[in-house]
Amino acid sequence: MKYSIYDKVYKALKQAEQHNSSIMVKPEVILWPDPEKQWSEVITTMQEEIPQLISYGKYNPYEKQGPSIWIKCMVARVLPEANWADDVTPIIYLPGVSKGDLRNVENAKLEFQPLLEYQYTGTMFVQENGKEWTILAFMENPVQGLGLKVAKDEATKNALRKTLPRIFRNNEIFEGKTIIDCDFLNIQLFPDIFHYILRWMCSGDSLLQEMSAGKRDVFINICKTQYDFTPDHKNIYSIAEKLGAQRNQWKYVWQMYSNAPKKYPEIEELLRSAKPEDLGEGVFSIPEESWPQINEQLENELRESIEKIVKSSPDKMLTKLKELNDQHQKRRGWVWSELGYSPLVQALPFLISMTEITTKSFPSLSVTEIREYYITEGYLADQCMRKAMACVKTEKDRTVIKSILRLLYAPWLESITKKFQALIQKDPSVFTNKMAITETESYILFVDALRFELSKEFEERLLKSGYKITLTSAWSAIPTVTPTAKPNVSPIIHEVSESSDCVEFRPQLKNGKDLQAAAFKEVLESNGFSFLKSEDHINTEKKYWQEIGNIDKKGHDEQSGIVKRIEELFDYVQETIDSAFEKGVKKIKIVTDHGWLLLPGGLPKTQLHEGLTETRWGRCALIKEGVKSDLLQLPWRWNPSVFIAYAPGISFFKANEEYAHGGISVQECLVPVLIIENTIESGLASKIINTKWVGLKCAVETENAGKDYTLDIRTKFNDETTTIVISRNKEVIENKGSLMVSDDAESQAATIVLLDDKGRIRDKRATTVGE
């Protein structure tokens, strides 16, 4: 069995109560002399389980402390605070009082004299050799103490006193230790010493002033002995140079910084100012990654290299992009990449993947071939284009990326769209043979403009959360605009008239009502589906239609700026899904109305005079009767006698548009259908069954956690980059684990997550750090 110092002291105090009643009278009290006040910091902790433990000192009834006369009253049990059992012997803790002071009756101070009689009517809590118990003695004593080997130097003795409150009740801290010394003990007071050094570098003396005197002394001592500096902000640049050099213990401080650089914003400028002129060579070299100027220089060189690549032929671009990636990929692991200062190096892998797809041929003999190609591989071209654009922030970088997209992505997009349109012109049956199918699911979540490539990425995200996902595809109604396409994926599809008048591409119901928002909600209710505004109102016995997402609005408003909004959308949709499952929903079906085209820099324009059309939107138009046109024209979904004209290829009927839909393309017409099932609630996953905070350490107990399962604490449960855990070991062993967080996370709302061997969330529990 593992014991803490507390366990041993508690047991020794219990033994002090014992006496042989046949040869001696039960002691009236137990006196605990402590001339150096070594135990004073933990007395209140012990009083939680030893109510008969009282202290000599200034009157403070809340801490069961008082002068001699108060102690006499407590021993006589005439005060209400004396709340221990009749057969329990009171223990009087005497800080600053030695065993000799008790014997020196003649010289005893007047206020202390009433307690002197207890040395005769009571017993002493001292070592077998008669000496007072010190912390060191308890650590070393093989019978009543822990039997540990402890260094005898003054630094270790001081460290024992200062760290006692933190280590007092820890029964695992000394496991496997052959000797306890100053360095080991100091680290117990500062288990997150790397964090404290970085905080001091950022805030200076204000951090020292926040510490207690003892803790401040320990911090300064650690800095001097283990990190070779004195915490004096006058020397901050030489200290920052030590951080950047990453030598010896400083490499661990650097790791802490690089894992969470946004927590220490001042460090960047310190490193910038501290960069040495010469980074050295060989074993004396200083890492390049430490200095923001070097990253900036390399990023500028990468930009210039990409600009040169654009002037080469497309068939050589892939090779050259890969060469650049080999040269710069190490920078993706630098802290400056985490801070967003390496956008082009982050974009390179996406540009390479996009180039690999767009520079090779694809099957296009049938609509089925194009569809299979797109859902297995082609979608990656759109996805990687979007992600490459999302990496860059400045207009200078956007211009560089756009130039590559113009050369590689735009021709591919134009080619696949024209081939698709040619096939549809010959056989439009995938759009004209649509039939109304009765909805069998009870919870339909409509996500506006959820393009297929987005659904593939969102699928990966949901799988990590432990959900079971089925992703299929379908063809949108045409034209691919919300008024036409949304009713086609809704439970009211049977109620829509297929002889509708085309009013802004909006159909009517069979009862003649124009299918606007109010009529849509009304007919939903009549078909047994409630229009759900909030997950708070879910009743699992009912059927629901819910609408969320604003991709389309953001796309029209922000054009290519939509690439920055995708994570925001995913967060919103997943929050909705999680909330619904928490309310007892077992399965959710996600549908959408249409996809979209996106070409940074602008889609080409096709001239279509507004006077020739009844209705003209960006990629589709209702041409006036009698007007001849060479444009592709196909039957409208809600009235086959009405023909809608479509812009050729990826063109737009207006100028300077980057985001568009309404036309005929795989990106606009192929829509995802996701079925999401909550396997966690069905009992297939492991669980967190108990959590307990002791200071900044959280003990977690799980159930059925498999091999290689891990724990984490995050401010945002589905984002591993928001972890606040500073301990390196996150493994679950025999369904138990413990996690340490930094002190600046105290009282912060967070989520404890249980992850399986593939990093998927199997269970989660909300928590408040330290409570």
N, C-alpha and C positions, 0 to 999 in steps of 0.2 A: 504493500500500500504506500502511496506517495503522501508525504506530509509537508505542510507549509510551516513557516515559523509560528504562525498563529495557532495551528493545531498543537504544536509542541508546548507553547506557552500555556495554552488553555489546559492541556493535560497535566502540566506541572502544577498549575494553580489548584486543580482538583485534587492532586495528590497531597498538596500542602494542607488541605482540610482534614485529611485522614489522621486518626489518632487511636491509640489503644485505650479504650474506655476503662479497662480493668486496672490500668496502672496510672492513668493521667486524666485530668479534667479536659473536656473539650475546649480548645482555644477560643477565646472570645472574638478575636480578629486575626487576620493574616496581614502582617506589615510587609509592604513591598518597597524597600528603599531603592532609590535610583539617583545617586549623587550627581551624575552627569546629564540627567533628564533624557537619557537615550530613548526611553519608551514613550515619552510624552505624546508624540504624534499619532500613536496608534491606540491610545487608551479609549477614546470615544468609539473606535471600531470594536474593541473588545466588550465595551459596555452593552452593545447590542444583544449579546448572548450571555453576558455575565452582569446582570442588573445589580448584584451586590458589590460591584467594583466601584469604589468612590475615591475621589482625589482630594488631596490637601492643597489648598491654594485660595485665591480670591473667590468670593462667593459667586457661584454660577450654577444654580440648581438645574438648568437645562443640560449641563454636562456633568451633573452629579459631582460638583466640586465646591469646596467651601473651607472655612477656617476650622480651627480645632473644636470650638464649641458646637458648630454645625455638625461636624463629624461625630462628636459624642452623641448628639441627638439622633443621628442616623443609625448609629450602632445600637442605641436604645430603642430604635424603631418608633419614635414618637412623632416623626414627620411623614407626610403622605408619600414623599419620594422614596421612602424605604420600602420598596415594593417586592422584596424577595421573600421566599418561604421561611418559615420559622426555624427549620433545621439547617439553614444555609449560613455559613460563616462569612461575615463581611470581609472584604479585602480593601485595605487602605493603601492606595498608591501614594508614595511620598517623593515627588520630584524635587531634586536638589538636596535631598536628605540622605546622608550615609548611615551605615550601621553604627559608625563611631559617634555620629551626632546623637543618636538615641541613647548611647551609653554615657554621654557627657552631660549628666544631669545638672551639675553645678553651673555650667555655662550656657544652658539651654535658654533660648529667648522666651520671654513671658508668654507670647501668643502660641508657642509650640508646646509648652510644658504640659498642658492637659493630655497630650497624646503619649507622654513618656511611660505612663503606667501600662500601656498595651504591650510593651516589650516583656512584661512579666505575666500578663493575663492572656497574651496571644502567642503567635508563633511568627517566625521570620520566613519570608520567601527569598531564600538565598541559595547559592551553590552548596554542594556537599562540603567544600573546603571553607565554607563560611563567608566567602566573598559575595558581593552584590552581583546580581545577574547583569551582564552586559550583552549587547547584541552579538558580539564576537563569541562570547562564551557559549551562548545558546546555539550558535551556528556550529561550533566545534564539539560540544559535549556529546559523547557517544551514547549516553544513557538517557538523559532527559531532553537533549537537544537533537540536532540533525546529523551530528557526526561527520561534518564536512571539513575539508582542509581549506583554511582561509589564510591569505597573505597577512603578515603582521605589520606591514608598514602603515604609517599614519594616514596616507592617502586612502588606503582600503578601509581603515576604521572610520574615517570621515564619510566615505562613500556609503558605508553600511548605514550610518545614521540618516543620511540624506535620502537614501533610496528605500528605507524601511517601509514607509507608507505604501509604496507601489508594489513591493515584493512580499509584503506581510502575509497575504492570504493566497498567494500563488503556489500551488502544490506541484507545479511542473517545471518551474523556472530553473531548478538546480539539477534536473535530470541529466545524467551523462557528463556532468562537470567534474573534473578531477581536482581543480583548485579554483577558489573564488578570489578574484583580485579586483583592484580598483577599476580597471577598464571594463570588466564584465558588469560590475555594479552600476557604473555611470551610464552604460548603454541601457540598463533597465529603466533608468529615470528618463532617458531620451531614446526610446526604441525607434523613434523617427528623427534621429539626429540629422540625417541628410536634409530633411524638410526644414528643421530649425536653422541649419546653416544657411539655406537658401532664403528663408524668411528674414534672417538677420541681414543678409546681403542686400535684400530689398528695402527693409525698413530701418535698419541701423539700431541705434541705442534705444529707440522706443520699445523694441521687443525685449531687450534686457530689463527695462524698467517694469515691464508687465510680469516678469518672473519673481518668485520669492527669492530671498537672498541665497538660500541654500541651493536652489535649482540654478540660479545664475552662476554661482561658484562652480557647480558641476559642469555647466555648459562651457564656461571659459576654460576649465581644466581640460575638457575633451578637445576643444579647439586647439589648445596648445600642444597637448601630448600626442594626439592622433592625426591632426590636420595641419600642424606646423604654422599656426597663425594665432595672433591675439585679436579678439573681436574689437577692433578699433577702426571706425569708418574712415579715418584719415588715410588708411592704407588699403582702401577698398579695391583699387585697380590692381594692385599686386596680388590681392586675394582672388580677384576675378581671373587673373592670369593663371593662378593655380587651378581654378575650376576648369578653365579652357584646356589646360595641359593634360588633365585627366590622369594624373599619375597617382600611384598608390591608392590611398583611401578616397581620393578625390574622384576616382572613376565611378564610385558608387553615388557620390553626390551628383555627378553629371547624369547618371542613369535616372535618378529621381527627377532632375530637371527636364530631361528629354522625354520622360514619360508624361509629364504634365506641365509643359512650358507656360501655358496660359495662366497658371496659378502664380507665376513669378514674372510678371511683365517687365520689371526693371532690369532683369538679368541681361536681356538682349543688349541694352545700351551700355551696360557695364562691360560686356564682352567686346562690344564694338570699340570701346575706348581702351580696353586692355590688350588688344591684339599686338603681339610683338612683331617687330619688323621682319625678323628671321624665324621661320618655323623649324629650322634645324633639319638634320638629315639622319637617316638610319635609326639607331636606338635612341638618339637624342631628339628625334623629331616630335613636333607637337601636332596633334590631329588637325586636319583642315576643317573638319566638320564643326569645330567649336566657334568659328568666326563668321558672323553674318556677311561680312564684306566678301569673303571668298565665295560663298554661295551666290551672292549677287553677281559677282564677276562671271561665274560659270553659267548662270542663268542667261546673262547677256550674250555669252558666247553661243549658247544653245539657240537662242533666238536668231542670231546671225546665221547659224548653220542651217536652220530650217528655212530661212529666207532664200538661201542659196539652193536648197533642195528643190524649192518650188520652180526654179528655172530649168530643172532637169526633166527628162521624159518620165511619164508615169510608171513605166516598167522598171526604172531604176530607183524610184522613190522608196519602195519597200526596203530594199537593201540598205539604202542610206539612213532610213529611219531606224532600222535595227542597229546599225553601227552607232548612231547617236545614243540609242538606248543603252548599249553596252558601256559607252563612255560615261553616261550620267546616272545610271540606275542606282549607284551607291547613294546618291543624294536623296532618294526617296526615303531612306532610313535616317536622314539627318533631322535634327529638331526643327530646322527652318522649313522643311516640308510640312511638318505638323502645324506650323504657324501660318502656312499658306504662302510662303515666300518662294516656292519652287513650282509655280503653276504649269510651266511648260514641261518640266520633267515628269510631272504627274499626268499630263495629257498624253505623253508619248505612247504608253502601252495601248491606250484607246485608239490613237491614230494608227498604230501598227495593225491592230486587230481589224479596224475598219478598212485599212488598205488591203489586207489579205483577202477580205471578202469582195471588195469592190473591183479588184483588178483581175478577178477570174470569172469565167463564164458561169452561167447558171441555167438550169433546165427551164424551158419555156414553151414546150410543145402543147401544153394544155393548162387550163386554169388549175387543175388538180396538182400538176407538177409545180407550178409557181407557188401554190399554197403550201405544199410540203416543204419546198425549199425555204420559204420564208419562215415557217414556224420552227424549223430545225436549225437554220443557219442565217438566213437573210436578215432576220430581225436584229442580229448583232451589229450590222452596219449602221442601222438607225440608232441603236442603243449606244454604241461606241462614239458615234458622231455627237450625240447629245452629251455624253459624259466628258468628252474632250472639250467641248464648249463650256461645260460647267466648271472645269478646272481653272479657266482663265478669268481674270478680273479687269485688267486694264485694256484700254482700246488698242494699245500697241500689241498686246498678246492676242487679243481677239482678231486683229487684222491678220496676224501670222496664221492662226488656225483657220480662219475663213479662206485664206488663199489655198490651203491644202484641200479644204472641202470643195472648193470650186473645181479643182483639178481632178479629184478622185471620187468624192461622194456625189456631187451633182450629176455627172454623166451616168453613174450607176443608177441613181434614182430616176433619172429621165428614161433610161433604157428599160428598166423593169416595169415602169409605169406604162410606157408606150406598148410594150409587148402584152401586158395585161389588158390594156384597153383594146388592142387588136383582137385578142381572144374573146373578150366580152362582146365586141361588135359582131363577131361571127355567131356566138352562142351566149346570149345573156341569161340563160336559164337559172343560173345561181341566184339571180335577183328577181326574175319574173315568175319563177315557180314557187315562191314562198307561200307557205300555208300557216294558218293560225293554229298554234299548238297550245293546249290547255296547260297552265302552269301547275306543276306538282309540288314545288317547294313552298314553304310557308313563310320564309323570311328572305325577301329580295332587297338587296342593297344596290341601288343604282349609282354608279360613279361616273359622272359626266366626263366624256372624252378620255376614257382610260385606254390609251393606245396599246396594242398587243405587246409591243416591246416593253412597255411599262409593266404590264402584268407579269411578264417573265421575271423581271427584277423583283417585283413585289412578292411573287411566289417564293423566291429564295429567302426573302426576309421572313415571311410567315412560317416557313419550314423551320427556321432557327428558333421560332417561338414555340415549337412543339406541336403545331397544328397539322392536321392531315389535309393536303391540298390536291384537288383535281382540276387541272387547267385544260380546257378545250377551246376550240375556236369556232366562230360562225361568221356568216356574211351579214353585214349591216343591210338595212333597207336603204334604198337610194331615192333621192340624193342623200348623201351622208351629212345631213344637218339634223339638229335636235327635233324640230317640229315633226319631221317625217320619221326619223329613226327611233326616237324614244318610245312611241306607242308600240312599235314592233317587238320590243323586248319586255313589255309590261304585261301584267295579268289581264289587262282589258283589251288585248289584241282582238278578241272576238267581237267586241263592241264597236270597232272602228269600221266605218263604211268604206268599201272598196269601189265606190262610185263617187268619191268625194270631189268637191271643187278644190282646186289647188290655190289656196289663199296663203301666200307667203310660205308655201310648202307645208302648210298645216292642214290635216284632214278634218273631217267631221265624224261625229258618232252616228250610229245607225238611226238614232232618234232625231237627227238633224242638228244637234248642238255643235257649235264650233269647239274643237278640242283644245281649249285653253286651260290654264291651271285649275280654275274652279271646277270646270266640267270633268277634268281628269280625276281630281280627288273625289268628286261625287260618284263617278262610275266605279272607282276603286272600291268604295264602301259597299256599293250595291253588288259587287262581285266577291264580297267577303274579305277584302283586304283593307286594313286601316293604314292611313297615311301617317307614318311615324315621324314625329318631330324630335323626340329625345328618347334615348335608351332608358331613361328613368321610368317611362310609362309602359314598359314591356310587360305583357301578360303572355306566358308561353303557350296558352291555349288558343291564342289568336294568330291571324296571319297579318304580315306587315309588308309594306312597301316603304323604303326609306331612300331619300336622295341626299347625296353629299358630294363634295368636291367642286373645285372651281378652276380646273385645268383650262377649260375652254375660255373662260373669261380672262384668266391671266394670259393665255396665249394670244388672244386678240389685243389685249391691252399692252402687253410687254414684248410681244413678238419673240425673238430668240431668247429674251430674258427668262422665258418659261423654264429653261434648263436649270435655273437656280431654285426653282420652286418645287421640284419633284419630291425631295426628301420631306418637305413641309406637307405635301399631299399625302405621302405614305404614312407619316406620323398621324395625320388626321383620320385616315381610313382605318389604320390599325387600332387607334384609340376607340373608334366606333365598334370595331369587331370585338375587341377585348371587353368593352362595356356590355355588349349584347350577350356574350358568353357568360360573363359574371352574373347576368340576370337570369341565366338558365337556358338560353337558346343553345341548341345542339348543333345546328347546321345553318350556314349562311350561303346564299347564292349571290355572287356579284355579277352584275350585267352592266353594259354600257351602250351608248348609242352609236358612236363613231370614233374613228381615229383622226389623224391629221398629218399633214406634211409640214416639215420644218426645214428650211434652207437658209442658214445664216448668210446674210448678204442680199437676200431677196430672191423670190421666185421670178421666173421670166413672165412677161406680160403677153396676153393674147387680146387683141382689140375686138371688142364686142360693144357696139354702140348701144347706149342705154335705151335709145328710142326704138330699138328693134325688139325689145323684150317687155313682157308683162312684169316679170320679176327677175332681177339679176343680182345674184350673190357672188361671192368670190370665185367659186369653182363650178357653179351651176346656174342655169338660167331657164326661165320659161319664155320661149320665143313667141312673139305675136303670131297669130294665125295668118297664114299666107306669106310669111317671110321665109325665104329660102336661106339655108345655112349648110355649110359643109361640116359643121361640128357633129361629134358623136351624140346621138339622141336615143334615149332609152325610156321605156314606160315607167311612169311614176308608181311607186309602191301602192298607193291608195286609190289609183284609178288608171288602169292600163291603157285607157284611151288618151291619156295626157302624157305627152312626151317632153322629157327634160333634156336640155342640151348641156354638154359638159366640155370644160376647157381641155384642150389636147395636152398630153404629157403632164408635166408638173406646172404648167402655166396657170396664170391667174388673170382674171378679167380686170384687175386694177394693178397699179404699179407700186413698187416698193413694199411689198408684203413678204414677210419671212414665214409666217404661220398661216396655214389655211386648211380648210376641209370643205366638203360638199361635192368633191369630184370623184372620179373613178381611179383608184389606185389601191394597191394592197394595203398600204399604210392607213388609208382612210376607211376601207371597206371591211377588212378582216378584223373582227372584234373578239376579245376574249370572253370566256365564261368560266368563272371560278366557283368551285364548290369547296367551302371551308368547313371542316369538322373539328370540334373541340375534343381531342383525344385525352387531354388532361382531365377534364371533368368526367370522362367516361371511365376513369380509374386505371388507365393504362400507363400513367406516368408516376414517377416517384414524387414524394412530398416533403415539404418542410413542416415538421410537426411542432418544433419549439425553438425559440430564440431567447437569448439572455445576454444583456449588456452588462459588463463589469468594466466601468470606465469607458475606454475607447476600444475595448476588445469585445467582440460579439461571438458568443458560443452558439452554434447552430446544430440542432439535432434533426436528422432527416429519417425518412422511412423508405426502404427499398431502393436506396441509391446504389446504382451499379458501379462496377469497376471503372475507374477513370472519370467519375463524376466530379465536378468542381463547384465551388461556391463563389459568389461575387456580391459586392454591394455597390449599387449604381444610383446616381441621381435620376437617371432615365433608364428604366429597366431594360429596354431593347437596344441600348447603345453601349457597347462595351468600352467605348472611349470615355464614358462618364464615370468610370470606376473611382471610388474613393479609398480603396483598399491599398495599404502600404506594405502589408506582409507578403512575402514572396510565395508562401505555401497556401494554396487555396483548395487542396485536395480534400475530398470527403473520405475518411477512414473509419470503417465500421459504423457508418451512418452518423458520424460526428465530424465537426470541423470548427475552426475558430479563425476569425479575421480581425486584423488590427487596422484602424483607420487613423488618419492624421487628426491632430487636435483642432484644426480649424474647421473640421466637419462636424464638431459637436453641436447637437440639437438640430442638425439639418435633416430634412425629410429625405428619405432614400428608399430603395427597394432591395431586399435580399433575394438573389436569384439562385436557383439550383440548375446547373447545366449538365447535360449528358456528355458522353464521350465525343460527340460531334459538335458540341458547342450550342446545342439547342436548349432553349429554356423549358424545363420540365415543371417548374413551380416557382412561385414568387410570393413574397410577403412584404408588405409595407412596414416601414420602421422609422423611428426617430433616433438618430445616432446618440448613443449614451443613455437612452431611457428604456 
